Amino acid sequence: MDLLTGIALLAAFLAVVVLIIRGQSPVIMLLILAIAWAAISGIGLNDIQAKVLQAGGVTFASAVIIIVFGAWFAQVLIQTGIAESVIRSAVELAGDRPLVSAMIVTLVTAILFSSMYGVGAAIAIGVIALPIMMSQGIPPRVAAPAFTMGIGAGTMVNLVQFGTFQKLFPGIVYGGKELTYWTIGGCVYVLCAWLMTIVMLNRLGTRQMASVDTAAAPVRKRTPYYTYIVPIFPVLMIIVAKWEIIPTFLLSIVLALALTYKDRGFQGSINLFNKTFYDAFPDIATIAALWTICGMIIVCGQMPQVSAALKPIFGPILPHTPLQAAVFFGVLGGIGSIYRGPLVVIGTGAAVLALVLANKELPIPLLYSLWLAPTVLQGSMDPTNSWTLWTIGYTKVSHGEFLKTALPFGCLMVAVNSAIAYFMLA
C-alpha cells in the first residue's frame, strides 16, 4: 500500500515540476503539492489545516524576517549611493579593456552581494554594470551571465542566505571550516565566471558601441572612499564580533546613513531610514511566499504517512554517505536546479530535503555545503528566478542563449565545489 501511495506522491511531485518549468507560479504549484501530498497519504482535513498549513506556514517565519533586514540593508546601500560608487570606481580601474571590465564587474558584484539581497538590489547594480560592459563592446549574452554569476558567487557567503537556510539545516554555524569552504566556493564561482568571459569573448569577439541600445543609469555623486567598507561590514561583524544577523544589519544601516550624513542632514537621514524599509518589501514578496509554502511542504514530508510512502521510491536514489552525496550533487546539482528543478530547496527540492533530513545519515554542515552550490547556481542562472529574468530581459538575450553561455560553467562550478566540500568537510 505504501508503494502505491509513494508512486502517487511521486507523480504529483513530477507534475508540479513540469508545470513550474512550463511557467506556472511556483508559489501556487507548491501550495497545491503540499495539500495534495497530505490528502493522498490519508492525512485528515483537520491535520492538513492545523499541522501542514498552519504549523508549516509559520515554521520559517524567522527566515522571512532575516530576508526583510537583508533587503532593507541593500536598499540603504543603493539609495545612499554607496553601491553605485563602489562599482563605478572599480570599473574605472579597467580603463578601456572589455575583458578586464567584465572580470571586475563579476568580482565587485560578488563582494557587494556578500551582504546585499533582493531583486531590487540586483536591478540597481545591473542598470549600472550591464551598460558599462555593453558600452565597451561586450556582447549581451556574455555581459548578462558575467553579472548574474557575480551575484551567485557573493551569495555563497551571503548573510541572508545563511540566516534563512539555518532554519532548514539546523546546527550550521557561520564560521569555522565551513565558512572557509563557502568562501573558497565563492572564489571558484568567480573563476568560473571569468573563464566563461574569456572563452566567450574569444569566440564572439567584441562589438562596436553603436550596437548598444541599452541606456545607462544616470550617474550620481560619488560617496567618499571610506564608505566602501560598508558592504562588507556585516560580514566582518559576524566573523569578528560574533554578532547576530539582525543587530548586525541594523548597525550596518545606521553606519551607512552616518557616513553619508552630509548629503541629507539629520531629518533627511531619518526619512531615508524609513523609506528604505518600506522599499525593501517589494524585493522580498515572492521569496517570502516561497519560504512560507516550503515550510508546509517540509512539515508535510516529515509526517509519518508521507515519509513512509516516499522512502521506498526515493530511498535508492538519494545519497546515504558523504561520498555518495558529493557525487550526487556534483553530477546532478547543476541541471537539477534549473527551472526550479528537484534540487532547488526553496521549491520542489523542499520535499527531497525533508526525506534526506529524515534519514539522519549525513552531517548537516556537509549537507548544507553540498547543497549550497546548486542553490546559488539556481539563484544566478535559472530563468524563473526574478533577478535572472530581469537581467535576460534588460540585455535582450533569449533564455536559450543565456543558458548555453552560462550553464556549462555553472555546472563546472558545482562539480568542483562538491569535490572541495567532500575533501574539506567529510
C-alpha positions in Angstrom: 0.0 0.0 0.0 2.9 2.4 0.9 4.4 1.7 -2.5 1.3 2.6 -4.4 0.9 5.8 -2.3 4.5 6.6 -2.9 4.1 6.3 -6.7 1.1 8.6 -6.5 3.1 11.1 -4.4 6.0 10.9 -6.9 3.5 11.5 -9.8 2.2 14.6 -8.1 5.8 15.8 -7.4 6.8 15.4 -11.1 3.6 17.0 -12.3 4.4 20.1 -10.2 8.0 20.2 -11.5 6.7 20.1 -15.1 4.1 22.8 -14.5 6.7 25.1 -12.9 9.1 24.5 -15.9 6.2 25.4 -18.2 5.7 28.7 -16.5 3.1 28.2 -13.8 3.6 30.1 -10.5 5.9 28.2 -8.1 4.0 29.6 -5.1 0.7 28.2 -6.3 2.1 24.9 -7.5 4.0 24.2 -4.3 0.9 25.0 -2.2 -1.1 22.5 -4.2 1.7 20.0 -3.8 1.7 20.3 0.0 -2.1 19.8 0.2 -2.1 17.0 -2.4 0.6 15.0 -0.7 -1.2 15.2 2.6 -4.5 14.2 1.0 -3.0 11.3 -1.0 -1.3 10.0 2.1 -4.6 9.8 4.0 -4.0 12.7 6.4 -7.3 14.1 7.7 -8.6 17.6 6.9 -8.1 18.8 10.5 -4.4 17.8 10.4 -4.0 19.3 7.0 -5.2 22.7 8.1 -3.6 22.6 11.6 -0.3 20.8 11.1 0.5 21.3 7.4 -0.9 24.7 6.5 -0.8 26.5 9.9 2.2 25.0 11.6 4.1 24.6 8.4 3.3 28.1 7.2 4.9 29.7 10.3 7.8 27.3 10.6 10.2 29.6 8.7 8.7 32.9 9.7 12.0 34.0 11.3 13.7 33.3 8.0 11.4 35.8 6.3 12.3 38.4 8.9 16.0 38.0 8.1 15.3 38.4 4.4 13.5 41.7 5.2 16.5 43.0 7.0 18.9 42.0 4.3 16.7 43.7 1.6 16.5 46.8 3.8 20.3 47.0 4.1 20.5 46.6 0.3 18.1 49.4 -0.3 20.2 51.6 2.0 23.4 50.8 0.1 21.5 51.7 -3.2 19.8 54.9 -2.1 22.8 56.3 -0.3 24.8 55.8 -3.5 27.4 53.6 -1.8 26.8 50.6 -4.0 26.9 52.6 -7.2 30.1 54.4 -6.1 31.9 51.1 -5.4 31.1 49.5 -8.7 31.9 52.6 -10.8 35.2 53.2 -9.0 36.2 49.6 -9.5 35.3 49.5 -13.2 37.3 52.7 -13.8 40.5 50.7 -12.9 39.9 48.6 -16.0 40.1 51.5 -18.4 39.0 50.7 -22.0 39.7 46.9 -21.7 36.4 44.9 -22.1 37.7 41.7 -20.7 39.1 43.3 -17.5 35.9 45.3 -17.1 33.8 42.2 -17.2 36.0 40.5 -14.7 35.9 43.4 -12.3 32.1 43.7 -12.6 31.9 40.0 -11.6 34.3 40.4 -8.7 32.8 43.6 -7.3 29.2 42.3 -7.7 30.2 39.2 -5.7 31.6 41.4 -3.0 28.5 43.5 -2.9 26.2 40.5 -2.7 28.0 39.0 0.2 25.6 41.2 2.2 23.1 42.7 -0.3 20.0 40.8 -1.1 16.8 41.1 -3.2 15.7 41.7 -6.8 15.8 45.5 -6.2 19.4 45.3 -5.2 20.2 43.2 -8.3 18.4 45.7 -10.6 20.0 48.7 -9.0 23.5 47.3 -9.6 22.5 45.8 -13.0 21.5 49.1 -14.5 25.0 50.4 -13.7 27.1 47.3 -14.5 25.4 46.0 -17.6 25.5 49.2 -19.7 29.2 49.7 -18.7 30.1 46.3 -20.1 28.0 46.5 -23.2 29.2 50.1 -24.0 32.7 48.6 -24.2 31.5 46.1 -26.8 30.9 43.1 -24.6 28.1 41.0 -26.2 24.9 41.0 -24.1 24.9 37.2 -23.9 28.3 37.5 -22.1 27.5 40.6 -20.0 24.3 39.0 -18.6 25.9 35.9 -17.0 29.1 37.8 -16.1 26.8 39.9 -13.9 24.4 37.2 -12.5 27.3 34.8 -11.8 28.8 37.5 -9.7 25.6 37.6 -7.7 25.8 33.9 -7.2 29.4 34.0 -6.1 28.6 36.5 -3.4 25.6 34.5 -2.3 28.0 31.7 -1.2 28.8 33.7 1.9 25.7 35.9 2.0 24.4 36.5 5.5 20.7 36.5 4.4 21.2 33.2 2.6 22.9 31.7 5.6 20.4 33.1 8.1 17.4 31.8 6.2 18.9 28.4 5.4 20.0 28.0 9.0 16.3 27.2 9.7 16.3 24.4 7.1 19.7 23.0 8.1 19.7 23.1 11.9 23.1 23.3 13.6 25.1 25.1 10.9 27.3 28.0 12.1 28.6 31.0 10.2 32.3 30.3 10.9 34.9 27.6 11.1 36.0 25.4 8.3 32.5 25.6 6.7 32.9 29.3 6.2 36.3 28.7 4.8 34.8 26.4 2.3 31.9 28.7 1.4 34.5 31.5 0.8 36.5 29.2 -1.4 33.3 28.2 -3.2 32.6 31.8 -3.9 36.1 32.2 -5.4 35.6 29.1 -7.5 32.4 30.7 -8.9 34.2 33.9 -9.7 36.9 31.9 -11.5 34.3 30.0 -13.5 32.6 33.3 -14.5 36.0 34.7 -15.6 36.6 31.5 -17.6 33.2 31.9 -19.2 34.0 35.5 -20.1 37.4 34.6 -21.6 36.1 31.7 -23.6 33.0 33.5 -24.9 34.8 36.8 -25.8 37.5 34.8 -27.7 34.6 33.1 -29.5 32.3 36.0 -30.1 34.7 39.0 -30.0 33.6 42.5 -29.0 31.1 44.7 -30.8 31.1 48.4 -31.7 29.5 50.8 -29.3 26.9 51.7 -31.9 25.4 48.3 -31.4 24.4 49.0 -27.9 20.9 50.4 -27.3 20.6 50.0 -23.6 20.6 53.3 -21.7 22.8 53.6 -18.7 21.5 54.8 -15.3 22.2 58.5 -14.5 25.5 59.0 -12.8 25.1 60.2 -9.2 27.7 61.9 -7.0 30.3 59.5 -5.6 30.3 58.7 -1.9 33.7 59.1 -0.1 36.1 56.1 -0.3 35.8 55.4 3.4 32.1 54.4 2.8 33.3 51.5 0.6 33.8 49.4 3.8 30.0 49.3 4.4 29.1 46.5 2.0 31.4 44.0 3.8 30.9 45.4 7.3 28.1 43.0 8.2 30.3 40.0 7.3 33.1 41.4 9.4 30.7 41.9 12.4 29.5 38.4 12.2 33.0 36.9 11.9 35.0 39.2 14.2 32.5 40.4 16.8 30.2 37.4 16.7 27.1 39.5 16.5 23.7 38.1 15.4 22.4 38.8 12.0 19.6 41.3 12.7 21.6 43.5 15.0 24.4 43.4 12.5 22.2 44.7 9.7 20.7 47.4 11.9 24.2 48.7 12.9 25.3 48.5 9.2 22.2 50.5 8.1 23.0 53.2 10.7 26.7 53.2 9.7 25.8 53.7 6.0 23.5 56.6 6.8 26.0 58.2 9.2 28.9 58.0 6.7 26.7 59.7 4.0 25.1 62.1 6.5 26.3 65.3 4.9 24.3 64.7 1.8 20.9 64.7 3.6 21.3 66.1 7.2 19.5 64.6 10.2 15.9 64.7 9.1 16.8 63.5 5.6 18.6 60.5 7.1 15.6 59.7 9.3 13.4 59.9 6.2 15.7 57.7 4.2 15.8 55.2 7.1 12.0 54.9 6.9 11.8 55.0 3.1 14.3 52.2 2.6 12.5 49.9 5.0 9.3 50.3 3.0 11.1 50.0 -0.3 12.6 46.6 0.8 9.2 44.8 0.8 8.6 44.5 -2.9 12.0 43.0 -3.2 11.2 40.0 -1.0 7.5 39.4 -1.7 8.0 36.3 -3.9 10.8 34.7 -1.8 8.8 35.3 1.4 5.8 33.5 -0.1 8.1 30.6 -1.3 9.6 30.2 2.2 6.1 30.1 3.7 4.9 27.4 1.3 8.1 25.4 1.6 7.6 25.2 5.3 4.3 23.5 4.6 6.0 21.0 2.2 8.8 20.2 4.6 6.4 19.6 7.5 4.2 17.5 5.3 7.1 15.5 4.0 8.3 14.7 7.5 4.9 13.4 8.7 4.9 9.6 9.2 2.3 8.9 6.5 4.2 10.8 3.8 7.7 9.8 4.7 6.8 6.1 4.9 5.3 6.2 1.4 8.1 8.2 -0.2 11.0 6.3 1.3 10.7 3.2 -1.0 10.7 5.5 -4.0 13.4 8.0 -3.2 15.5 5.7 -0.9 17.5 4.0 -3.6 18.1 7.4 -5.4 19.1 9.7 -2.6 22.7 9.7 -1.2 23.4 7.9 2.1 27.1 8.6 2.6 29.3 11.7 2.2 31.0 10.4 -0.9 27.6 9.5 -2.5 26.3 12.9 -1.6 29.3 14.7 -3.2 28.9 12.7 -6.4 25.1 13.1 -6.4 25.3 16.9 -6.1 28.4 17.2 -8.3 26.7 15.4 -11.2 23.1 16.5 -10.8 23.3 19.8 -8.9 23.6 22.0 -12.0 20.9 20.6 -14.2 18.7 19.6 -11.3 18.4 23.3 -10.2 17.4 25.0 -13.4 13.7 25.9 -13.8 13.2 25.2 -10.1 14.0 21.5 -10.5 14.0 18.9 -7.8 17.3 20.1 -6.2 16.1 23.6 -5.5 15.4 23.7 -1.8 13.1 26.7 -2.0 11.0 24.8 -4.5 10.2 21.2 -5.1 13.6 20.3 -3.6 12.0 21.0 -0.2 10.4 17.6 -0.5 13.7 16.0 -1.3 15.3 17.8 1.7 12.6 16.5 4.0 13.5 13.0 3.1 17.2 13.4 3.4 16.9 15.0 6.8 14.6 12.3 7.9 17.2 9.7 7.1 19.7 11.3 9.5 22.7 9.8 7.7 24.6 12.9 6.5 26.3 15.6 8.7 24.1 18.7 8.4 27.0 21.1 7.8 28.3 18.9 4.9 24.8 18.5 3.5 24.2 22.3 3.5 27.6 23.0 2.0 27.0 20.4 -0.8 23.5 21.9 -1.4 24.8 25.4 -1.4 26.5 25.4 -4.9 23.3 24.2 -6.7 21.3 26.7 -4.7 23.4 29.7 -5.8 23.5 28.4 -9.3 19.7 28.4 -9.4 19.8 32.0 -8.0 22.1 33.2 -10.7 21.1 31.2 -13.8 17.5 29.9 -13.5 15.4 32.0 -15.9 12.5 31.7 -13.5 14.5 33.5 -10.8 13.4 37.1 -10.6 16.8 38.9 -11.0 18.0 36.5 -13.6 14.7 37.0 -15.6 15.2 40.8 -15.3 18.8 40.6 -16.5 17.8 38.5 -19.5 15.1 40.9 -20.4 17.2 44.0 -19.9 20.0 42.7 -22.1 17.5 41.3 -24.7 19.1 37.8 -24.5 16.9 34.8 -25.1 16.6 32.1 -22.4 18.3 29.6 -24.6 21.3 31.8 -25.4 21.7 32.7 -21.8 21.7 29.1 -20.6 24.0 27.9 -23.5 26.5 30.5 -22.4 26.3 30.2 -18.6 25.1 26.8 -17.7 28.2 24.7 -18.7 30.4 26.9 -16.5 27.8 26.8 -13.7 27.8 23.0 -13.8 31.6 23.1 -13.7 31.4 25.3 -10.5 29.0 22.8 -8.8 31.2 19.8 -9.7 34.4 21.5 -8.4 32.8 22.8 -5.3 31.2 19.4 -4.5 34.7 17.8 -4.7 36.2 20.5 -2.5 33.4 20.2 0.1 33.9 16.4 0.3 37.7 16.7 0.9 37.3 19.6 3.4 34.2 18.7 5.4 33.5 15.0 5.1 
